[in-house]
Amino acid sequence: MAASDTAPPRLLLVGDDGWLSTAREAIDTPRTSVASGAGEALDRLRNAPIDGVISALSLPDGSALDVLRAIREDRPHLPVVVYARAGDEERASAAIGAGATDYLPADSTPPAELRDRVARAIESARTREERDRCARQFEALFAGSLSATWILDSAGRIERANDAARAFAPDADAIGDPLWERPWLAAGARTRLREAVERAASGDPRSLVLECADDERTPATVELSVEPVPETDSLVVTAVDVSERVELADELRRSEQLHRVTLNNMTDTVLVTDDEGSFTYICPNVHFIFGYTVAEIREMGTIDELLGPDLFDPAELREKGVLTNIERTATDRAGEEHTLLVNAKRVSIQGGTTLYSCRDVTTRKQRERALSTLHGTARELLYAEGRGEVAGIVATDATDVLDAPGIGCYLFDAEENSLEPAATTDALAAGRAREPIRPGEGPVGRAFIEGTLVASGDRLAVPLGDHGVLVAAFEDGFDALAEELADLLAATAEAALDRIEREAALRERDRELRERNSDLSRLNRINDVIRGIDAALVGAESREEIERAVCDRLTTDDRYRFAWIGRPEAGTLSPGAWAGEGGEYLDRVDLGGDEPSARAAATGEAVAVDNVAEGFREAPWRTAALEYGYQSALSVPLAHEGLSYGVLSVYADRPNAFDEMARTVFIELAETIAAALTAVKQRNALLRETVTELVYEIRSDSCPLLALALAADCEVALEGGIRRVEGGVLAFVAVEGAPLDRVREAADEVAAVEEAHTIAEREDGGVLRLRLPSPFVATRLADRGATLRSLRASADAESARLVVDVSNPTDVRAVDDAVTDRYPDATLLSQRERPRSGPDDRSTPLDRLTDRQREAVRTAYHSGFFESPRNCSGEAVADALGISPSAFYQLNRAAQRALFGALFDGSFTIEA
């Protein structure tokens, strides 16, 4: 048996009993089993492990050749030794040909040789079986490998290539060609592969990474392994595509670089310790927070030296796995305190068990504290009532909010056009800090003008909108947080100042509204009086009734204490009517001196006294007024169209009772009263049975009719009434002694005639309608109760004759003044009394017609429309009036021809 065996082989002896006895004695091994025939031997082989078979040549149920054939079908490598009792070369060759491992004749083979030959056969079989097994394994690996694999000879030529190699490149199985000459290898890779193959052929395995690329494949990175095959001249080459692995490795390197840069530059600090608190990792950026280097931190030994002891409960960390937002105060290398938020997490990283991340929230805590103070400031400012109080609160709280000792609050004074120091701390009081600053002057003035924050040295100037500037002076400079907080504080102060300004504006508006309401109430009261007076004026039939009604109405309901109307008389005033308290006042004062009524009568303008008590010792009338309770007074003249009817005076029991609005109302009231007096005067004049006739001669060409007669060399006379129009009057005139065309052309050259229009044309004359400017003598006379009966101008006489009827003899002087004021060269030729009734007094029928009807029928009458036969058509009259024919006929229906003849044949009237 082989010396290397540790256990005897398991043998099967096959033969008859005699042979078995001989073979057992010769083999002499305990691990044997026996079979008497071929069938039993095959059963044994199927059911028991056997290392070798020793068989007789002839068997009871066959021969050793039959056993050999059966064994080789199932176990081709099992050694079978034929141990024949007698034999020859022919029989031995037959046994070997059938698959016997060895043939030994029993009669000539010593037992030791038998045992040795059997041992060698078993060992050789085992070697062949192992070799075949390895070959099968290699073939299986070679064929089924996912890696591209080539078998090369010692010269590097391709002998075989598996399917993976053929899929790797189209020409990967080019048998007989050197592997490094494949076109899919990059140029620089071929030399390296050849060198690796040569080294492996000499027994030195090689591994290398190459770039593979050609026109038909995507560039890839391949890892090649070149191994020599033991006991052969062959080489095995395997290729693995490691492009993805290389890319992942590159990404990993980039990621590591990114994390390294991130850890070096982020503001949070990351630390890792073991269970004892000793550092296993220190982030390179640790100096951002603590100011120490990594080496200095490591020298501290444990986390407790850096963050202090008892940062958290280890049991709690083990239970929860992570603890977040642990607030801790730590001191850096410079001795400054930092507020940190620390997160702790259980990990397992290269011996480290606890990971710490530290975030510096010192600035945030400062901001929170400052915002808390700022919130309190905002609450205080809600109740501030003045600009100065706002400035004081801001200056006081800004020292805490901004951590700046020097604070100043400047408010803009629009009247002085300067920024006035409203509140400053002592630290800012030095120098010019408490002096006004002009807008645009220095950083403070620039901040106000530009409306933006201005930094200068260690000072900040922040605008408070349009209200002023907040100034902060720092000891060691300021940072972005200080700028942000200063801006927030300034915005809060600006909002408070805006509120105060709005409230002041609202209070002023409320005051104005109250005053306006008061004014409106007074105006309503005055209007009530005016309406009452207007109602009284409408029904009054005499001057005395008007004056008495006015005084009564003004003193009704104690609106005014006393009212009276004074009539001018010989340089003084004579009381016409009065009402109220203190009528004796009129007997005590000089109505021709400086009393307001006398002054109003003298100047023709309203006189107001707001405070009677002012200087009362110097004016007797003031003393008397105070005794009767008069505190203020107003006197307004009563005048209408140049006629004066005296003065209306009103007295109140309070100062300043007659403001601008009241004065305006009383002046308008005085004009209304004067107009009513004029109307009464005219009405009374019309009721008289006789009139005074005044005849004047006028030689001045200021008379429009005389100027026209002289210009046209003819006679011109008023024909019919005169109608007032805006800015002048319309008058109809009869022309004799000249064609109308020449007269109309001459009218264009007369300044006093604005327009001339032909109404009716007759032989050597006709009727014109003239537009004359105001004032015209007829209107001036009518306003004084007089009537212009006729006005005729002659070029031959070079004069005009004016006839006027005056109803009231007392008005003759006023009428004469009106004529001579208008025509200074007028000469009164005669004055006589005559009865009112007569053929020439026909004015009342016109009251039945409207203005437009009167103008239409008067134009038609003078045009000859009512003559028979007609001298003018309705269309011509309508054209003269500037209206349509249908409109004229509608107006014409309102009057009868007989009425027009009675109304316009002779005298004329003036119509409003």
NUDO-750131 format. One record per residue (C-alpha): residue in three letters; x, y, z. Coordinates in steps of 0.05 Angstrom, whole numbers, plus 5000, padded with zeros to 4 digits. Layout:
! NUDO-750131
ALAXYZ;...
This chain:
! NUDO-750131
MET500050005000;ALA502350714989;ALA505851025048;SER501551655042;ASP495051295055;THR492351385124;ALA487150825117;PRO487250175079;PRO483250175014;ARG476449865010;LEU477149254963;LEU472048784931;LEU474548074917;VAL470647704863;GLY471646944851;ASP469946244874;ASP471346004944;GLY478145714929;TRP480446334894;LEU477646774949;SER481646405001;THR488146504961;ALA486747234947;ARG485047395019;GLU491447105043;ALA495447474991;ILE492148174999;ASP492048145075;THR487648765088;PRO481848835137;ARG477449275091;THR475248755041;SER468648485017;VAL467447874973;ALA462847674917;SER462346974887;GLY460047194819;ALA459047764770;GLY451847924791;GLU453547944865;ALA459648384850;LEU455548894813;ASP450548924870;ARG456149054919;LEU458949614876;ARG452149944873;ASN450849914949;ALA457750024982;PRO463650484971;ILE469250094937;ASP476250364922;GLY478549774879;VAL476449084852;ILE480748444849;SER477447914806;ALA478847214783;LEU479047124709;SER473646584709;LEU467446654752;PRO461946164769;ASP456746584731;GLY461246874678;SER468147174669;ALA472047784692;LEU470948094624;ASP463448134636;VAL464648484703;LEU469548964670;ARG464549174617;ALA459049304669;ILE463749694715;ARG466350144660;GLU459350374642;ASP458150654711;ARG465150774741;PRO470250864686;HIS475851044734;LEU474850464786;PRO481250044784;VAL480149304768;VAL486048814776;VAL485248114745;TYR488647594791;ALA488646954748;ARG490446254773;ALA493746114708;GLY494146524646;ASP497746694583;GLU499147324544;GLU493047244500;ARG488347224559;ALA491947794593;SER491348234530;ALA483948084527;ALA483048304600;ILE486948934590;GLY483049084527;ALA476549004565;GLY478649544615;ALA482749184668;THR487549634704;ASP492749064714;TYR493448314702;LEU497247874751;PRO498147114749;ALA496746824818;ASP502046284813;SER507846744797;THR506047394834;PRO508447454905;PRO503347744955;ALA507448374967;GLU507548534893;LEU500048414890;ARG498948904946;ASP503549424915;ARG500649354845;VAL493549434873;ALA495650054913;ARG498750374852;ALA492650224811;ILE488150544863;GLU492551164868;SER493051234792;ALA485451164787;ARG484551694839;THR489252154802;ARG485752054736;GLU479052154768;GLU481252804801;ARG484353034736;ASP478052884697;ARG473853224751;CYS478253844746;ALA477853834671;ARG470353794674;GLN470154354724;PHE474654774680;GLU470554634619;ALA464254814657;LEU467355454683;PHE470455624616;ALA464055524577;GLY459155814628;SER463256394654;LEU460157084648;SER467157364640;ALA470457374572;THR475756814575;TRP481256614526;ILE486156034526;LEU492856244498;ASP499155854481;SER505756074510;ALA506656554452;GLY500156904468;ARG496256634408;ILE488956494418;GLU487355744424;ARG480255784451;ALA475056314469;ASN468556224508;ASP461656504489;ALA462657104535;ALA469057274497;ARG465557234431;ALA460057694457;PHE465358164484;ALA468058324414;PRO466258094344;ASP473157794329;ALA474757554399;ASP475356824375;ALA480556954321;ILE484256294334;GLY491756324322;ASP492357084327;PRO495857424386;LEU490757704434;TRP494058394438;GLU493058504364;ARG485458534371;PRO482759194342;TRP478059304401;LEU484059464445;ALA486160184450;ALA492960334420;GLY496460444487;ALA493359814516;ARG496359324466;THR503559404489;ARG501559324562;LEU497558684547;ARG503458384508;GLU508058514566;ALA503158204615;VAL502457574571;GLU510057494567;ARG510757574643;ALA505257054655;ALA508456564606;SER514756594650;GLY510456404711;ASP508757104737;PRO501157214736;ARG499157914717;SER492958364725;LEU491859024691;VAL486359524672;LEU485759724599;GLU481460194557;CYS477559844501;ALA474260224445;ASP473260194370;ASP468260444319;GLU463359874335;ARG463059884411;THR462060374467;PRO468460584503;ALA469460144565;THR474460014619;VAL476459274625;GLU480358914679;LEU484558334649;SER487557754688;VAL493057334656;GLU494556664692;PRO499156084671;VAL495955384671;PRO500254934716;GLU504054364683;THR502154634613;ASP504555164565;SER497755494564;LEU495356154592;VAL488356344615;VAL486157064603;THR479657334634;ALA476658024620;VAL471458374664;ASP468059034644;VAL469259484703;SER466660124671;GLU460960184721;ARG465460014779;VAL470460544755;GLU464861044747;LEU462260884816;ALA469260954843;ASP469861634810;GLU463161844838;LEU465361594906;ARG471762004900;ARG467762614878;SER462762494934;GLU468362424984;GLN471463064958;LEU464663424961;HIS463563185032;ARG470563385051;VAL469464085022;THR462664125055;LEU465263915123;ASN471064405116;ASN466564995099;MET459764895132;THR458465275195;ASP455764675233;THR461064255268;VAL460763495268;LEU464263085322;VAL464462325335;THR466362015402;ASP466561315432;ASP462661095493;GLU467761435538;GLY466862105503;SER473762085471;PHE474162385401;THR474461895342;TYR472862425289;ILE473363185289;CYS470463585231;PRO475864025199;ASN471364645205;VAL471264615281;HIS474765285283;PHE468565635255;ILE465065585322;PHE470365445373;GLY476565785344;TYR480865165359;THR484464725309;VAL482963985301;ALA489463815338;GLU487664285396;ILE480763975402;ARG483763275402;GLU488463475458;MET482463635501;GLY481062895502;THR473562855512;ILE467163205490;ASP465963435562;GLU471963895558;LEU469064235497;LEU461564245511;GLY461464145586;PRO459063545626;ASP452063255630;LEU450063475560;PHE444662925558;ASP442662275593;PRO446261695559;ALA440561225577;GLU435661675541;LEU440161695480;ARG440560935479;GLU433060885484;LYS431261415431;GLY437261355386;VAL437462105374;LEU436662745417;THR435663405381;ASN436164155397;ILE439964105461;GLU441664825479;ARG448564925509;THR453065535520;ALA460365425502;THR466465885505;ASP471065945444;ARG478466035444;ALA477866795448;GLY473466745510;GLU466966935476;GLU460666555493;HIS456666205439;THR449665915443;LEU449565235410;LEU444064755388;VAL446964055394;ASN444163415364;ALA446662735389;LYS445662075352;ARG447761365364;VAL452261105308;SER457560585293;ILE463060915252;GLN470260675257;GLY469960575332;GLY465561185344;THR458861085377;THR455961795385;LEU455562325332;TYR454763055353;SER452663625306;CYS453464325335;ARG450064935306;ASP451865645329;VAL445366015342;THR448466595379;THR446267095326;ARG439266805325;LYS438766845401;GLN441167555398;ARG435867705345;GLU430567365387;ARG432467775448;ALA432668415406;LEU425968245374;SER422968125443;THR425368805465;LEU422869095399;HIS416068785411;GLY415669145478;THR417769785444;ALA412269705393;ARG407169615449;GLU409670245483;LEU409370635418;LEU402070435410;TYR400370895468;ALA405171465452;GLU401472115442;GLY406772565412;ARG412872575367;GLY417372745426;GLU414772165466;VAL416071695407;ALA423171955401;GLY424371845475;ILE421871125475;VAL425970965413;ALA432371275441;THR431470895507;ASP429970205477;ALA434870255420;THR440870185467;ASP438369485486;VAL435769285417;LEU442069495380;ASP447069415438;ALA449570105421;PRO450970635475;GLY450171235430;ILE442971345404;GLY439871965375;CYS432972085346;TYR432372695300;LEU425572935278;PHE424373375217;ASP421674085229;ALA418474305164;GLU417975035185;GLU425475065202;ASN427374575146;SER431974205194;LEU432773555232;GLU431973725306;PRO434973265360;ALA428673035396;ALA432172515441;THR439472315450;THR443371885499;ASP449272175538;ALA454071755497;LEU451872125434;ALA451372815466;ALA458473025452;GLY460173505396;ARG454373735351;ALA449873145367;ARG444673615398;GLU444874135343;PRO439874165285;ILE442073835220;ARG440274085151;PRO437273565102;GLY442873295059;GLU448273515110;GLY452772935132;PRO450672205139;VAL444472395179;GLY442072895128;ARG443672425070;ALA439771855102;PHE433672315108;ILE434172575036;GLU435871915003;GLY431071505046;THR436270945055;LEU440770705110;VAL447471065112;ALA453570765147;SER459471195167;GLY464970915209;ASP461970615272;ARG455370975262;LEU448770805228;ALA443671315204;VAL436871005188;PRO431171435159;LEU424471465196;GLY420571575132;ASP418872315124;HIS419272425199;GLY426772415213;VAL432771975225;LEU435071475278;VAL442571485293;ALA446370925328;ALA453670965349;PHE457170295364;GLU463570195405;ASP466569625363;GLY463069715297;PHE456769365274;ASP454768755234;ALA449068575187;LEU444668375246;ALA445369075276;GLU443469385208;GLU437268925205;LEU435069085276;ALA436269835265;ASP431969805203;LEU426469425241;LEU426669925299;ALA426370515250;ALA420470195214;THR416870105281;ALA418270825300;GLU416071065231;ALA409470695238;ALA408271025306;LEU409871715278;ASP405271575219;ARG399771395269;ILE400772025309;GLU400672445245;ARG394272105222;GLU391072195290;ALA393072925290;ALA390273005220;LEU383872665242;ARG383273115303;GLU384373725259;ARG379273465210;ASP374373345267;ARG375574055291;GLU374474325221;LEU368173905214;ARG365574155280;GLU367074865259;ARG363874745192;ASN357774435225;SER357475025271;ASP358075485211;LEU352675095175;SER348275135236;ARG349275885239;LEU348075935165;ASN341675535172;ARG339376005227;ILE341176605184;ASN337676285124;ASP331476185167;VAL331676935181;ILE332877095108;ARG327076665086;GLY322577005137;ILE324877685113;ASP323877495040;ALA316777275056;ALA315477925092;LEU318378335034;VAL313777994984;GLY307478215020;ALA309978905043;GLU306479505013;SER310480075044;ARG317480245064;GLU315580275137;GLU312579585134;ILE318979305102;GLU323579625153;ARG319279395212;ALA318778685185;VAL326378645175;CYS327878865246;ASP322578405276;ARG325077795238;LEU332377915257;THR330877935332;THR325977355333;ASP327976775379;ASP333677195408;ARG337977075347;TYR340477785353;ARG339578255412;PHE337878895373;ALA336679115301;TRP334779785270;ILE334680145203;GLY337180855198;ARG335181335143;PRO340081875120;GLU337882565141;ALA342083205143;GLY348782875154;THR346282385206;LEU341681785211;SER334481785233;PRO331681125261;GLY326280875215;ALA324880215251;TRP327879805307;ALA326579165347;GLY329778775404;GLU332578985471;GLY335479675484;GLY331980155439;GLU334380705486;TYR341280585458;LEU339480995397;ASP338081605441;ARG344781545477;VAL349581505418;ASP351682005365;LEU348881705300;GLY353282175260;GLY359982005293;ASP364081365294;GLU358380895312;PRO358480305261;SER351880525230;ALA354581225217;ARG361080955187;ALA357280485141;ALA352781055117;ALA358881505105;THR363080985068;GLY357680595033;GLU361079945057;ALA359479445112;VAL362579565180;ALA363578985230;VAL365779035302;ASP367778345329;ASN368978565401;VAL365379175428;ALA369179145494;GLU375879265459;GLY377879985476;PHE370880145502;ARG373480725545;GLU375781095483;ALA369181065445;PRO362681285480;TRP358380855434;ARG362080225458;THR360680395531;ALA353280485516;ALA353179835475;LEU356279445532;GLU351079715580;TYR345579415536;GLY349278755528;TYR351778855457;GLN358378475447;SER358978525371;ALA355778935315;LEU354778955240;SER352379535197;VAL350979465122;PRO348580005074;LEU341879925038;ALA343180114966;HIS340379904898;GLU342180144829;GLY345580764858;LEU339780934905;SER341380934980;TYR335880775030;GLY340080815093;VAL343580295138;LEU341579635170;SER345079525238;VAL344878885278;TYR347778765349;ALA349278085382;ASP350377905455;ARG356777515440;PRO363477705410;ASN365177505338;ALA357977375321;PHE358977635250;ASP364277225215;GLU365877275141;MET360176825121;ALA355077225163;ARG357677875134;THR356777625063;VAL349677395078;PHE347878065109;ILE350778455051;GLU346478045002;LEU340578145049;ALA341678895047;GLU341478884971;THR334978484973;ILE331878975022;ALA334079564979;ALA331179234917;ALA324579134953;LEU324579854975;THR325680054902;ALA319979614879;VAL315279904931;LYS317280604911;GLN315880454837;ARG309280134852;ASN307080714895;ALA309081194841;LEU304780834790;LEU298780894835;ARG298981664836;GLU293682034794;THR298482574769;VAL305582564743;THR310983094736;GLU313183184664;LEU320483374654;VAL322983584585;TYR330483594569;GLU334683804510;ILE341083404497;ARG346583624450;SER351883114468;ASP353282544419;SER353782094480;CYS346381984467;PRO346181384419;LEU340081644380;LEU343182334370;ALA349782024348;LEU345981594297;ALA341782184271;LEU347982604261;ALA351682034227;ALA345881894179;ASP343282604172;CYS336282424191;GLU331282414249;VAL331081814297;ALA325681694350;LEU324381134399;GLU318480724376;GLY315080274428;GLY318179944490;ILE325279774509;ARG327179064530;ARG332878894576;VAL337578344550;GLU344078084577;GLY349278634573;GLY344579164543;VAL337679334515;LEU333679234451;ALA330179864426;PHE325779994364;VAL326980674330;ALA323181024274;VAL327581344220;GLU325481934178;GLY329182314123;ALA334181774101;PRO334181084070;LEU334780524120;ASP340780224085;ARG344680874096;VAL342380914169;ARG344280194181;GLU351180314151;ALA351980934194;ALA349980524255;ASP356080084244;GLU360480704255;VAL356980924319;ALA360380624380;ALA354180664423;VAL350280224374;GLU352379484378;GLU347579214325;ALA342279484276;HIS337079054243;THR331679264193;ILE324579134216;ALA320479534167;GLU322679954108;ARG318480534081;GLU319781084032;ASP325181544060;GLY325381164126;GLY322780574166;VAL323780204232;LEU330379924259;ARG331579484319;LEU337879714356;ARG341979354408;LEU344779874456;PRO349779764513;SER347979864587;PRO346880314622;PHE341580654579;VAL337981274603;ALA331280924600;THR333480374648;ARG336680884696;LEU330081274699;ALA325980644708;ASP330180434768;ARG328381114800;GLY320881044789;ALA320781494727;THR318181344657;LEU321581554592;ARG315681794549;SER319581984486;LEU326482094458;ARG327382414389;ALA333882634357;SER334583094296;ALA340683214253;ASP337883884231;ALA336984134303;GLU343483784324;SER339883584389;ALA335383074421;ARG329083194460;LEU327782764522;VAL320982734558;VAL320582404627;ASP314482264672;VAL315882254748;SER310481944791;ASN312982184859;PRO314582924866;THR319782754919;ASP323682364866;VAL324482934816;ARG331283114843;ALA333682394838;VAL331082344767;ASP334382994747;ASP340982734777;ALA340282084737;VAL339282474671;THR344882964683;ASP349582414707;ARG348382054642;TYR348382684597;PRO352183244633;ASP350083764579;ALA342683604587;THR338384234596;LEU331684214632;LEU326984594587;SER320484514627;GLN317384194688;ARG309784134697;GLU304383724730;ARG299383334687;PRO294082784698;ARG296582064694;SER290681804653;GLY290981934579;PRO291881614512;ASP299281554521;ASP299181144585;ARG298580424561;SER303179934596;THR299079434633;PRO296779014572;LEU303978794562;ASP303778424628;ARG299277914596;LEU304877694548;THR311377324557;ASP317977654539;ARG318577254475;GLN311377404455;ARG312378144467;GLU318678144424;ALA315177754368;VAL308878174364;ARG312678834372;THR317278634314;ALA311278424273;TYR307579064289;HIS313279524269;SER314579104207;GLY307579234182;PHE305378514189;PHE298678744218;GLU297379254162;SER292279114108;PRO294978964060;ARG301078704096;ASN307679054087;CYS311678454111;SER310777704109;GLY310977234169;GLU317276914140;ALA320777584139;VAL318777724211;ALA321277034232;ASP327877164196;ALA328577834233;LEU327377464299;GLY332076904280;ILE326676364289;SER322675904244;PRO316176154212;SER312175634250;ALA315075894316;PHE313176604298;TYR305976404281;GLN305376044348;LEU307776674385;ASN303277114344;ARG296976734364;ALA297976964436;ALA295977684420;GLN290678034380;ARG292078574329;ALA287579074365;LEU291678974430;PHE298179104393;GLY295379734362;ALA293180004430;LEU299779794463;PHE305080044414;ASP301780654378;GLY304881214420;SER308581144486;PHE312980544505;THR315280164567;ILE321579824591;GLU320979074599;ALA325378634642;
